[in-house]
Amino acid sequence: MLTPNRCSILLYLLQVAKENADVIIMDDNFTTIVKVAKWGRAIYINIQKFVQFQLTVNVVALITNFVSACITGAAPLTAVQLLWVNLIMDTLGALALATEPPNDGLMERQPVGRKASFITKPMWRNIFGQSVYQLIILGVLNFEGKRLLGLSGSDATAVLNTLIFNSFVFCQ
């Protein structure tokens, strides 16, 4: 039996739980609870997709510029181009992934454990595979582009670097 003292303790504990909770559901409707869980999973997956995209973009840009600078003495992607990629492409990528709504298949997936790695093995595989693909294309263009495309003259390097930048953007 609930006495007035026990009721006040229970209300106090509920208030403490509300203040310390990350998400508060205002009703006890089961469909609301399912909707909250679905949105939570969707947000988690969208953040994973964005991190995977970011890592791929930055790994490719870093390796392309570093290897090219070490071998040829010049980087094909300028600071302004890299800034453009970070500002425009990352913003648009974040918007695209943030606006992806949850689907019914999310509730069929297993919950993510507390100690589970945020970057999963399939994500590493995708990052590695896409990075290798892009690095091969950009490497061939960077080191053999003038010969393959028949570029010559004083502006051949500028034309090639423009093509490398556009190819980098299109690969993303």
Residue pairs with C-beta under 8 A, 6 or more apart in sequence:
2 10
18 24
23 36
23 40
25 32
25 33
25 36
34 107
37 107
38 102
38 104
38 106
38 107
39 102
41 102
41 106
41 107
41 109
42 100
42 101
42 102
42 103
42 106
44 112
45 106
46 97
46 98
46 100
47 97
48 118
48 119
48 120
48 123
49 97
50 93
50 94
50 97
50 98
51 118
51 119
51 123
52 119
52 123
52 126
52 127
53 93
53 97
53 172
54 90
54 93
55 119
55 127
56 126
56 127
56 130
56 131
56 134
56 172
57 85
57 89
57 90
57 172
59 127
59 131
60 131
60 134
60 135
60 138
60 168
60 171
61 77
61 82
61 85
61 168
63 131
63 135
64 76
64 77
64 135
64 138
64 139
64 142
64 164
64 168
65 75
65 76
65 77
65 82
67 139
68 74
68 75
68 76
68 142
69 75
71 143
72 142
72 143
74 157
76 138
76 142
76 160
76 161
76 164
76 165
77 161
77 164
77 165
77 168
78 161
81 165
85 168
85 169
85 172
89 169
89 172
133 171
134 168
134 171
137 167
137 171
138 164
138 167
138 168
138 171
140 148
141 148
141 160
141 163
141 164
141 167
142 160
142 164
145 151
145 160
145 163
145 164
146 152
146 156
146 157
146 160
149 160
149 163
151 159
151 160
